[in-house]
Amino acid sequence: MTDYRGKKVVIIGLGLTGLSCVDFFISRNVTPRVMDTRFNPPGLDKLADAVERHLGGLNEDWLLDADLIVASPGIALSHPSLAAAAGAGVEIVGDIELFCREARAPIVAITGSNGKSTVTMLVGEMAKSAGWQVGVGGNIGWPALMLLNQPYQLYVLELSSFQLETTSSLRAAAATILNVTEDHMNRYPLGMQQYRAAKLKIYEQAQVCVVNADDVLTMPVRGNDPRCVSFGVGAGDYRLDLRQDGQWLNVRGEDVLDTADMKLTGRHNHANALAALALADAVAIPRAAGLLALKTFTGLAHRFQLAYEHRGVRWINDSKATNVGSTEAALNGLVIAGTLHLLLGGDGKSADFSPLLPLLQGERVRLYCFGRDGAQLAGLRPEVSTLTDTMEQAMKLIAGQCGAGDMVLLSPACASLDQFRSFEHRGDEFARLAKELG
């Protein structure tokens, strides 16, 4: 256990993760200071009176006086106040780094632009199916520090590129980068290589690296790394075999599961299943337990989820598609009998939307674009696009135009925070309106 006694610790960012950091230090006889750029951050009412707090901005004097800063992933290391502290020699970490210093059970670490929540939950379900005690968290569910001091045999962590930036002690038993597509370009001004470099940190001390055979950006920098195991569609150690008699999950030449026996649908989800199976094998979760989980797992809320079906019209909630690559995955191979009414919009985070264009061709596609970057999205195919201020306005227009065989798909390719509290809030509103209007 790392000894932090006598250290001057500052935590940036409250909420559930910030509170978990406060509890972590108090349990180690250190009373940290807390700051948050918000005046009334979530969790403020649960902060002990003994903890000094600075609200509505960053206190640079506190930062420069600190021995250790625990920064929320929401604040960039390039922020002038953090850069000044780093320049003065102050150590800056995140909650994942604190966790990795203490964790004694093996860690499966999962990142990627898309699919990481699905794969994280799948590996967790595989371990549970085997009767293992497993802690699942990180970027989803419980903050990692809340998983410590439990009798877990395995940790399964979803990690964002932001979290990986401040993590150096991760020694994953198995790690994966599922894919790398353009996202968070407002945070990575140097572009895709800077974003990829943050994700590549997950492999640095990993025992097994699970890479995507279809995405060269998921490979470690050094070629022919003996730690690598691959997955992919039609290629890889774990591959999706597309055949006349159906589609099979295949491991090193052996068919292990007919995808018709899975509740998850879509080629992207079958690729996620292969990645999860590779990770589970790497940490010796029994194969039978892994396959059982693949047959029963129904997927995540807000991820290509049927919200409502009425009069032959399916209303699909894919609100978790907060970037271009995620919407590409939803559209790739999509087959519907009628017209696709696609809802796009929100905060695009400085992304390039043009990769969507090949997937939006044909006469039976209608685009309804809203929010901060709605006009830019409508420009992809202006002849079939309708621009509105809000998602609700767009849905009211769709309700009067759709018929049997059509699909109404919310797969926005954008973050939600310009008009909603979260992507979950956006998805819940979509589902509510679908039932009201459909």
RATAJO-V639839 format. One record per residue. N is the residue number from 0. PHI is phi in whole degrees, 0 to 359 (none if undefined). OMEGA is omega in degrees with one decimal (999 if undefined). BURIAL is # if it has 9 or more other C-alpha atoms within 8 Angstrom, else .. Layout:
BEGIN
n:N phi:PHI omega:OMEGA burial:BURIAL
n:N phi:PHI omega:OMEGA burial:BURIAL
END
This chain:
BEGIN
n:0 phi:none omega:-180.0 burial:.
n:1 phi:291 omega:-179.7 burial:.
n:2 phi:264 omega:-179.4 burial:.
n:3 phi:254 omega:-177.8 burial:.
n:4 phi:301 omega:-179.3 burial:.
n:5 phi:85 omega:-179.8 burial:.
n:6 phi:276 omega:172.2 burial:#
n:7 phi:268 omega:-171.9 burial:#
n:8 phi:248 omega:174.8 burial:#
n:9 phi:239 omega:177.0 burial:#
n:10 phi:253 omega:177.6 burial:#
n:11 phi:257 omega:177.3 burial:#
n:12 phi:101 omega:-179.5 burial:#
n:13 phi:260 omega:-175.0 burial:#
n:14 phi:69 omega:-176.3 burial:#
n:15 phi:297 omega:179.8 burial:#
n:16 phi:293 omega:178.5 burial:#
n:17 phi:300 omega:177.9 burial:#
n:18 phi:296 omega:178.1 burial:#
n:19 phi:296 omega:177.2 burial:#
n:20 phi:291 omega:177.7 burial:#
n:21 phi:301 omega:-179.5 burial:#
n:22 phi:299 omega:-179.9 burial:.
n:23 phi:301 omega:-176.8 burial:#
n:24 phi:286 omega:179.2 burial:#
n:25 phi:298 omega:178.1 burial:#
n:26 phi:293 omega:178.5 burial:.
n:27 phi:250 omega:174.3 burial:#
n:28 phi:63 omega:174.0 burial:.
n:29 phi:236 omega:176.4 burial:#
n:30 phi:259 omega:-176.9 burial:#
n:31 phi:279 omega:165.6 burial:#
n:32 phi:263 omega:-178.4 burial:#
n:33 phi:232 omega:172.5 burial:#
n:34 phi:224 omega:-179.6 burial:#
n:35 phi:211 omega:-179.7 burial:#
n:36 phi:290 omega:177.6 burial:#
n:37 phi:271 omega:179.0 burial:.
n:38 phi:281 omega:-178.7 burial:.
n:39 phi:224 omega:-175.4 burial:.
n:40 phi:290 omega:175.7 burial:#
n:41 phi:299 omega:-180.0 burial:.
n:42 phi:92 omega:-178.1 burial:#
n:43 phi:301 omega:-178.1 burial:#
n:44 phi:290 omega:-179.3 burial:.
n:45 phi:261 omega:-178.3 burial:.
n:46 phi:279 omega:-178.8 burial:.
n:47 phi:300 omega:-177.6 burial:.
n:48 phi:300 omega:-176.6 burial:.
n:49 phi:289 omega:-176.3 burial:.
n:50 phi:270 omega:176.4 burial:#
n:51 phi:294 omega:179.1 burial:.
n:52 phi:222 omega:177.0 burial:.
n:53 phi:231 omega:-172.1 burial:#
n:54 phi:242 omega:176.2 burial:#
n:55 phi:87 omega:179.1 burial:.
n:56 phi:166 omega:177.9 burial:#
n:57 phi:258 omega:178.5 burial:#
n:58 phi:263 omega:-173.8 burial:.
n:59 phi:293 omega:178.0 burial:.
n:60 phi:297 omega:177.4 burial:.
n:61 phi:299 omega:-177.6 burial:.
n:62 phi:296 omega:-177.9 burial:#
n:63 phi:289 omega:-179.4 burial:#
n:64 phi:272 omega:-173.5 burial:.
n:65 phi:282 omega:167.8 burial:#
n:66 phi:268 omega:-176.3 burial:#
n:67 phi:214 omega:174.6 burial:#
n:68 phi:248 omega:173.9 burial:#
n:69 phi:253 omega:-171.7 burial:#
n:70 phi:263 omega:171.0 burial:#
n:71 phi:298 omega:176.4 burial:#
n:72 phi:298 omega:-178.9 burial:.
n:73 phi:285 omega:179.5 burial:.
n:74 phi:250 omega:-176.0 burial:.
n:75 phi:288 omega:176.0 burial:.
n:76 phi:296 omega:178.8 burial:.
n:77 phi:280 omega:177.5 burial:.
n:78 phi:305 omega:-174.1 burial:.
n:79 phi:307 omega:-179.0 burial:.
n:80 phi:292 omega:177.7 burial:#
n:81 phi:289 omega:178.7 burial:#
n:82 phi:298 omega:178.9 burial:#
n:83 phi:294 omega:179.2 burial:#
n:84 phi:295 omega:178.3 burial:#
n:85 phi:299 omega:178.9 burial:#
n:86 phi:296 omega:178.5 burial:.
n:87 phi:273 omega:175.8 burial:.
n:88 phi:91 omega:179.3 burial:.
n:89 phi:282 omega:178.8 burial:#
n:90 phi:285 omega:179.4 burial:.
n:91 phi:238 omega:179.4 burial:#
n:92 phi:227 omega:172.3 burial:#
n:93 phi:241 omega:-178.0 burial:#
n:94 phi:295 omega:179.8 burial:#
n:95 phi:293 omega:176.7 burial:#
n:96 phi:297 omega:177.4 burial:#
n:97 phi:301 omega:-179.9 burial:#
n:98 phi:298 omega:-175.5 burial:#
n:99 phi:297 omega:177.7 burial:#
n:100 phi:292 omega:-173.8 burial:#
n:101 phi:254 omega:-171.7 burial:#
n:102 phi:297 omega:-179.7 burial:.
n:103 phi:247 omega:177.1 burial:.
n:104 phi:268 omega:177.5 burial:.
n:105 phi:301 omega:-179.3 burial:#
n:106 phi:241 omega:165.6 burial:#
n:107 phi:261 omega:-174.0 burial:#
n:108 phi:244 omega:-170.7 burial:#
n:109 phi:229 omega:172.4 burial:#
n:110 phi:223 omega:-176.7 burial:#
n:111 phi:146 omega:178.6 burial:#
n:112 phi:291 omega:-176.0 burial:#
n:113 phi:218 omega:173.9 burial:#
n:114 phi:89 omega:-172.1 burial:#
n:115 phi:293 omega:178.3 burial:#
n:116 phi:294 omega:179.0 burial:#
n:117 phi:299 omega:-178.1 burial:#
n:118 phi:293 omega:178.3 burial:#
n:119 phi:301 omega:-179.6 burial:#
n:120 phi:294 omega:179.6 burial:#
n:121 phi:298 omega:179.9 burial:#
n:122 phi:297 omega:176.3 burial:#
n:123 phi:300 omega:179.3 burial:#
n:124 phi:293 omega:176.7 burial:#
n:125 phi:298 omega:179.3 burial:#
n:126 phi:295 omega:178.6 burial:#
n:127 phi:297 omega:179.1 burial:#
n:128 phi:299 omega:178.4 burial:#
n:129 phi:275 omega:-178.7 burial:#
n:130 phi:84 omega:179.9 burial:.
n:131 phi:281 omega:169.1 burial:#
n:132 phi:273 omega:-173.2 burial:#
n:133 phi:230 omega:175.9 burial:#
n:134 phi:256 omega:-177.8 burial:#
n:135 phi:244 omega:-179.5 burial:#
n:136 phi:181 omega:-175.6 burial:#
n:137 phi:99 omega:-178.9 burial:#
n:138 phi:280 omega:173.4 burial:#
n:139 phi:230 omega:175.7 burial:.
n:140 phi:64 omega:-175.9 burial:.
n:141 phi:281 omega:169.5 burial:#
n:142 phi:303 omega:-172.5 burial:#
n:143 phi:304 omega:-176.1 burial:#
n:144 phi:297 omega:178.9 burial:#
n:145 phi:284 omega:178.3 burial:.
n:146 phi:271 omega:-179.7 burial:#
n:147 phi:290 omega:176.9 burial:#
n:148 phi:64 omega:171.5 burial:.
n:149 phi:247 omega:-176.4 burial:.
n:150 phi:280 omega:-176.9 burial:.
n:151 phi:277 omega:174.5 burial:#
n:152 phi:271 omega:-175.0 burial:#
n:153 phi:205 omega:170.0 burial:#
n:154 phi:249 omega:174.6 burial:#
n:155 phi:237 omega:-173.0 burial:#
n:156 phi:242 omega:165.6 burial:#
n:157 phi:273 omega:-176.6 burial:#
n:158 phi:233 omega:176.1 burial:#
n:159 phi:272 omega:176.6 burial:#
n:160 phi:299 omega:179.7 burial:#
n:161 phi:296 omega:179.1 burial:#
n:162 phi:293 omega:-178.7 burial:#
n:163 phi:292 omega:-179.5 burial:#
n:164 phi:302 omega:-175.0 burial:.
n:165 phi:253 omega:-177.2 burial:#
n:166 phi:242 omega:179.4 burial:#
n:167 phi:231 omega:-175.1 burial:.
n:168 phi:257 omega:179.0 burial:.
n:169 phi:290 omega:174.6 burial:#
n:170 phi:235 omega:-172.6 burial:#
n:171 phi:289 omega:171.0 burial:#
n:172 phi:293 omega:174.1 burial:#
n:173 phi:211 omega:-177.7 burial:#
n:174 phi:222 omega:176.8 burial:#
n:175 phi:219 omega:160.5 burial:#
n:176 phi:250 omega:-173.5 burial:#
n:177 phi:290 omega:-178.3 burial:#
n:178 phi:191 omega:175.1 burial:#
n:179 phi:226 omega:174.6 burial:#
n:180 phi:234 omega:-172.5 burial:.
n:181 phi:301 omega:177.7 burial:#
n:182 phi:200 omega:176.3 burial:#
n:183 phi:56 omega:-178.1 burial:#
n:184 phi:294 omega:174.5 burial:#
n:185 phi:291 omega:179.0 burial:.
n:186 phi:265 omega:-176.8 burial:.
n:187 phi:239 omega:-175.1 burial:#
n:188 phi:297 omega:179.2 burial:.
n:189 phi:275 omega:171.4 burial:.
n:190 phi:97 omega:-170.7 burial:.
n:191 phi:300 omega:-177.4 burial:#
n:192 phi:293 omega:176.4 burial:.
n:193 phi:292 omega:177.2 burial:#
n:194 phi:297 omega:179.3 burial:#
n:195 phi:297 omega:-178.7 burial:#
n:196 phi:301 omega:177.9 burial:.
n:197 phi:296 omega:-179.5 burial:#
n:198 phi:292 omega:-177.6 burial:#
n:199 phi:298 omega:178.9 burial:#
n:200 phi:299 omega:-177.7 burial:#
n:201 phi:296 omega:-177.6 burial:#
n:202 phi:273 omega:-163.1 burial:#
n:203 phi:305 omega:-179.2 burial:.
n:204 phi:235 omega:-178.0 burial:.
n:205 phi:282 omega:176.3 burial:#
n:206 phi:279 omega:178.1 burial:#
n:207 phi:232 omega:177.7 burial:#
n:208 phi:248 omega:179.1 burial:#
n:209 phi:263 omega:-172.2 burial:#
n:210 phi:246 omega:-179.1 burial:#
n:211 phi:268 omega:-178.8 burial:#
n:212 phi:297 omega:-178.6 burial:#
n:213 phi:265 omega:-175.8 burial:.
n:214 phi:219 omega:-175.3 burial:#
n:215 phi:298 omega:-178.7 burial:.
n:216 phi:290 omega:178.0 burial:.
n:217 phi:273 omega:-177.3 burial:#
n:218 phi:278 omega:171.3 burial:#
n:219 phi:302 omega:-175.3 burial:.
n:220 phi:297 omega:179.3 burial:.
n:221 phi:278 omega:-176.8 burial:.
n:222 phi:288 omega:177.8 burial:.
n:223 phi:53 omega:178.6 burial:.
n:224 phi:292 omega:-175.7 burial:.
n:225 phi:294 omega:179.4 burial:.
n:226 phi:281 omega:-168.2 burial:.
n:227 phi:277 omega:168.5 burial:#
n:228 phi:236 omega:-172.7 burial:#
n:229 phi:244 omega:172.3 burial:#
n:230 phi:226 omega:178.8 burial:#
n:231 phi:177 omega:176.7 burial:#
n:232 phi:268 omega:179.6 burial:#
n:233 phi:81 omega:179.4 burial:.
n:234 phi:211 omega:176.9 burial:#
n:235 phi:110 omega:176.2 burial:#
n:236 phi:298 omega:174.3 burial:#
n:237 phi:247 omega:-172.1 burial:#
n:238 phi:226 omega:173.4 burial:#
n:239 phi:267 omega:178.2 burial:#
n:240 phi:269 omega:178.8 burial:#
n:241 phi:262 omega:-175.3 burial:.
n:242 phi:228 omega:-179.3 burial:.
n:243 phi:295 omega:-179.6 burial:.
n:244 phi:271 omega:176.8 burial:.
n:245 phi:127 omega:-179.0 burial:#
n:246 phi:240 omega:-175.9 burial:#
n:247 phi:234 omega:166.3 burial:#
n:248 phi:279 omega:-173.0 burial:#
n:249 phi:234 omega:179.7 burial:#
n:250 phi:244 omega:178.2 burial:#
n:251 phi:48 omega:175.1 burial:.
n:252 phi:91 omega:-178.4 burial:.
n:253 phi:250 omega:174.0 burial:.
n:254 phi:293 omega:-179.1 burial:#
n:255 phi:243 omega:-179.5 burial:#
n:256 phi:200 omega:172.6 burial:#
n:257 phi:282 omega:-177.5 burial:#
n:258 phi:297 omega:176.1 burial:#
n:259 phi:296 omega:179.1 burial:.
n:260 phi:272 omega:179.7 burial:.
n:261 phi:260 omega:174.3 burial:#
n:262 phi:276 omega:175.1 burial:#
n:263 phi:290 omega:178.0 burial:#
n:264 phi:239 omega:177.6 burial:.
n:265 phi:96 omega:-177.1 burial:.
n:266 phi:300 omega:-179.4 burial:.
n:267 phi:294 omega:177.9 burial:.
n:268 phi:287 omega:176.0 burial:#
n:269 phi:292 omega:174.4 burial:#
n:270 phi:295 omega:176.2 burial:#
n:271 phi:300 omega:179.5 burial:#
n:272 phi:298 omega:178.1 burial:#
n:273 phi:296 omega:178.5 burial:#
n:274 phi:298 omega:179.5 burial:#
n:275 phi:298 omega:179.9 burial:#
n:276 phi:295 omega:178.5 burial:#
n:277 phi:296 omega:179.0 burial:#
n:278 phi:295 omega:180.0 burial:#
n:279 phi:297 omega:177.7 burial:#
n:280 phi:299 omega:-176.7 burial:#
n:281 phi:295 omega:179.7 burial:#
n:282 phi:252 omega:172.1 burial:#
n:283 phi:66 omega:166.8 burial:.
n:284 phi:290 omega:-177.2 burial:#
n:285 phi:306 omega:-176.0 burial:#
n:286 phi:304 omega:-178.5 burial:#
n:287 phi:300 omega:178.7 burial:.
n:288 phi:292 omega:177.8 burial:#
n:289 phi:298 omega:-179.4 burial:#
n:290 phi:292 omega:177.2 burial:#
n:291 phi:297 omega:178.0 burial:#
n:292 phi:297 omega:178.9 burial:#
n:293 phi:296 omega:179.9 burial:#
n:294 phi:283 omega:-172.6 burial:#
n:295 phi:254 omega:-175.8 burial:.
n:296 phi:292 omega:-174.7 burial:#
n:297 phi:260 omega:178.2 burial:.
n:298 phi:101 omega:-175.7 burial:.
n:299 phi:260 omega:172.1 burial:.
n:300 phi:298 omega:176.9 burial:.
n:301 phi:70 omega:177.7 burial:#
n:302 phi:239 omega:-178.1 burial:#
n:303 phi:45 omega:-174.3 burial:#
n:304 phi:256 omega:176.7 burial:#
n:305 phi:292 omega:-178.9 burial:#
n:306 phi:272 omega:-176.3 burial:#
n:307 phi:193 omega:174.9 burial:#
n:308 phi:223 omega:-176.3 burial:#
n:309 phi:204 omega:178.4 burial:.
n:310 phi:55 omega:175.3 burial:.
n:311 phi:79 omega:178.5 burial:#
n:312 phi:254 omega:177.1 burial:#
n:313 phi:258 omega:177.9 burial:#
n:314 phi:254 omega:-171.9 burial:#
n:315 phi:250 omega:-179.5 burial:#
n:316 phi:263 omega:175.7 burial:#
n:317 phi:239 omega:-175.1 burial:#
n:318 phi:298 omega:179.8 burial:#
n:319 phi:288 omega:175.0 burial:#
n:320 phi:284 omega:-174.8 burial:#
n:321 phi:263 omega:175.9 burial:#
n:322 phi:213 omega:-173.8 burial:#
n:323 phi:297 omega:-177.4 burial:#
n:324 phi:299 omega:-180.0 burial:#
n:325 phi:292 omega:176.9 burial:#
n:326 phi:291 omega:174.0 burial:#
n:327 phi:303 omega:-179.3 burial:#
n:328 phi:298 omega:-179.9 burial:.
n:329 phi:292 omega:-175.0 burial:#
n:330 phi:275 omega:-174.1 burial:.
n:331 phi:293 omega:178.7 burial:.
n:332 phi:79 omega:-179.6 burial:.
n:333 phi:291 omega:179.8 burial:.
n:334 phi:238 omega:177.2 burial:.
n:335 phi:226 omega:-175.8 burial:#
n:336 phi:285 omega:-174.2 burial:.
n:337 phi:249 omega:-176.6 burial:#
n:338 phi:259 omega:173.7 burial:#
n:339 phi:268 omega:173.6 burial:#
n:340 phi:256 omega:-171.0 burial:#
n:341 phi:255 omega:177.1 burial:#
n:342 phi:266 omega:-179.0 burial:#
n:343 phi:234 omega:171.9 burial:#
n:344 phi:145 omega:-175.3 burial:#
n:345 phi:127 omega:179.0 burial:#
n:346 phi:262 omega:-176.6 burial:#
n:347 phi:283 omega:177.3 burial:#
n:348 phi:55 omega:177.2 burial:#
n:349 phi:66 omega:-177.6 burial:.
n:350 phi:282 omega:171.4 burial:#
n:351 phi:268 omega:-176.3 burial:.
n:352 phi:273 omega:-172.0 burial:#
n:353 phi:299 omega:177.3 burial:.
n:354 phi:300 omega:178.5 burial:.
n:355 phi:286 omega:-169.3 burial:#
n:356 phi:305 omega:-179.6 burial:#
n:357 phi:298 omega:-177.9 burial:.
n:358 phi:270 omega:-176.5 burial:.
n:359 phi:249 omega:-178.1 burial:.
n:360 phi:277 omega:177.4 burial:.
n:361 phi:104 omega:-176.4 burial:.
n:362 phi:277 omega:-173.9 burial:.
n:363 phi:256 omega:176.4 burial:.
n:364 phi:229 omega:174.9 burial:#
n:365 phi:233 omega:-179.4 burial:#
n:366 phi:253 omega:177.1 burial:#
n:367 phi:234 omega:-168.5 burial:#
n:368 phi:244 omega:-174.0 burial:#
n:369 phi:213 omega:172.8 burial:#
n:370 phi:81 omega:-171.0 burial:#
n:371 phi:304 omega:-176.7 burial:#
n:372 phi:253 omega:-179.1 burial:#
n:373 phi:302 omega:-177.2 burial:#
n:374 phi:296 omega:179.1 burial:#
n:375 phi:295 omega:178.7 burial:.
n:376 phi:291 omega:178.6 burial:#
n:377 phi:298 omega:179.6 burial:#
n:378 phi:290 omega:177.7 burial:.
n:379 phi:297 omega:176.4 burial:#
n:380 phi:218 omega:-174.2 burial:#
n:381 phi:302 omega:-176.1 burial:.
n:382 phi:290 omega:179.0 burial:.
n:383 phi:240 omega:-174.0 burial:.
n:384 phi:254 omega:172.1 burial:#
n:385 phi:237 omega:-177.8 burial:#
n:386 phi:255 omega:176.4 burial:#
n:387 phi:231 omega:176.8 burial:#
n:388 phi:286 omega:-171.7 burial:.
n:389 phi:233 omega:175.3 burial:.
n:390 phi:296 omega:-179.0 burial:#
n:391 phi:299 omega:177.6 burial:.
n:392 phi:300 omega:-180.0 burial:#
n:393 phi:296 omega:-177.7 burial:#
n:394 phi:294 omega:177.0 burial:#
n:395 phi:294 omega:176.5 burial:#
n:396 phi:292 omega:-179.0 burial:.
n:397 phi:298 omega:-175.0 burial:#
n:398 phi:303 omega:-179.5 burial:#
n:399 phi:274 omega:-172.8 burial:.
n:400 phi:238 omega:-173.8 burial:.
n:401 phi:267 omega:-178.7 burial:#
n:402 phi:217 omega:-176.1 burial:#
n:403 phi:307 omega:-178.8 burial:.
n:404 phi:92 omega:-179.5 burial:#
n:405 phi:277 omega:172.1 burial:#
n:406 phi:235 omega:171.3 burial:#
n:407 phi:255 omega:-172.9 burial:#
n:408 phi:241 omega:168.9 burial:#
n:409 phi:270 omega:175.4 burial:#
n:410 phi:221 omega:-156.1 burial:#
n:411 phi:286 omega:-179.3 burial:#
n:412 phi:64 omega:-174.8 burial:#
n:413 phi:215 omega:170.2 burial:#
n:414 phi:290 omega:-170.0 burial:#
n:415 phi:256 omega:-162.9 burial:#
n:416 phi:288 omega:174.5 burial:#
n:417 phi:290 omega:-176.2 burial:#
n:418 phi:225 omega:-176.5 burial:.
n:419 phi:226 omega:178.9 burial:#
n:420 phi:288 omega:-174.9 burial:#
n:421 phi:191 omega:175.5 burial:.
n:422 phi:293 omega:176.6 burial:#
n:423 phi:295 omega:178.0 burial:#
n:424 phi:299 omega:178.0 burial:#
n:425 phi:299 omega:179.5 burial:#
n:426 phi:295 omega:178.7 burial:#
n:427 phi:296 omega:178.4 burial:.
n:428 phi:294 omega:176.6 burial:.
n:429 phi:300 omega:-178.6 burial:#
n:430 phi:297 omega:179.2 burial:#
n:431 phi:297 omega:-178.6 burial:.
n:432 phi:291 omega:178.5 burial:#
n:433 phi:300 omega:-179.3 burial:#
n:434 phi:290 omega:-179.7 burial:.
n:435 phi:285 omega:-173.6 burial:.
n:436 phi:265 omega:-173.1 burial:.
n:437 phi:285 omega:999 burial:#
END
